[in-house]
Amino acid sequence: MDKRALTRKIVAQLGADLDLLLKAARTSHAEATHESSKAENKYDTRGLEAAYLARGQSKQAAESVQAIHEFEALPLRDFGPADEIEVGALVELTGKKERSLYFIGPRAGGTEVTHDEREVLVITPQSPLGQQLVGRRQGDKLKLQIGSATNEFLIASVA
């Protein structure tokens, strides 16, 4: 699987998310500063709530910009079966009934993209799954708690 093409898709998804966040932040800011949002009494907090929302969306947008920069600067290398998993690795886990692909990224955990007709989920080394994967190798087994059940997975491939 071409990881450069994969990271371009991740950056494109982050860019699309960023556009939505910026639009939402502008809308919230306009709502917060609009004349109709002035408090009519001491219990009217519409303007304040819109301002908090705009601030939060602006912070998320800044984090998205940082994530895009980090993905664009991410050095990509091929991992072999004996290499330890780290940021930049594409990991396939297989279980009894499922196969999943994860890209260990520097940020933007939870971002999903379709690449080569497969869903790829970005996880970070700080995530619970990332913590279990980093430092392991192809062929290692790990147990994951999913809901109330513990499932065993095999690290089928690392690229």
LINMO-V823817 format. One record per residue. SS is DSSP state (H for helix, E for strand, C for the rest). PHI is phi as a letter, one per 20 degrees, with the letter a starting at -180 (* if undefined). PSI is psi as a letter, one per 30 degrees, with the letter a starting at -180 (999 if undefined). Layout:
# LINMO-V823817
SS:PHI:PSI
SS:PHI:PSI
This chain:
# LINMO-V823817
C:*:k
C:f:j
H:f:f
H:f:e
H:f:e
H:f:e
H:f:e
H:f:e
H:f:e
H:f:e
H:f:e
H:f:e
H:f:e
H:f:e
H:f:e
H:f:e
H:f:e
H:f:e
H:g:e
H:f:e
H:f:e
H:f:e
H:f:e
H:f:e
H:f:e
H:f:e
H:f:e
H:f:e
H:f:e
H:f:e
H:f:e
H:f:e
H:d:f
C:f:k
H:g:e
H:f:f
H:e:g
C:f:k
C:f:k
C:e:f
C:b:l
C:f:f
C:e:f
C:e:j
C:d:g
H:g:e
H:f:e
H:f:e
H:f:e
H:f:e
H:f:e
H:f:e
H:f:e
H:f:e
H:f:e
H:f:e
H:f:e
H:f:e
H:f:e
H:f:e
H:f:e
H:f:e
H:f:e
H:f:e
H:f:e
H:f:e
H:f:e
H:f:e
H:f:e
H:f:e
H:f:e
H:f:e
H:e:f
C:f:k
C:f:k
C:d:k
C:c:l
C:e:k
C:d:k
C:e:l
C:g:f
C:e:f
C:f:k
C:f:k
C:f:k
C:b:a
C:g:k
C:o:f
C:e:k
E:d:j
E:d:k
E:d:k
E:d:k
E:c:k
C:c:a
C:g:e
C:c:g
C:b:l
E:c:k
E:c:k
E:d:k
E:c:k
E:d:k
E:e:j
E:d:l
C:f:f
C:b:a
C:m:h
C:g:k
C:n:f
C:f:k
E:d:k
E:c:l
E:d:k
E:c:k
C:l:h
C:m:g
E:c:k
E:f:k
E:c:k
E:d:k
E:e:k
E:c:l
E:d:l
C:f:f
C:e:f
C:f:l
H:g:e
H:f:e
H:g:e
H:f:e
H:f:f
H:e:e
C:g:k
C:n:f
C:e:l
C:c:l
C:g:k
C:n:f
C:f:l
E:d:k
E:b:l
E:d:k
E:c:k
E:e:j
E:c:j
C:m:b
C:e:f
E:d:k
E:d:k
E:d:k
E:d:k
E:c:l
E:d:k
E:f:j
E:f:e
E:b:l
E:c:k
C:c:999
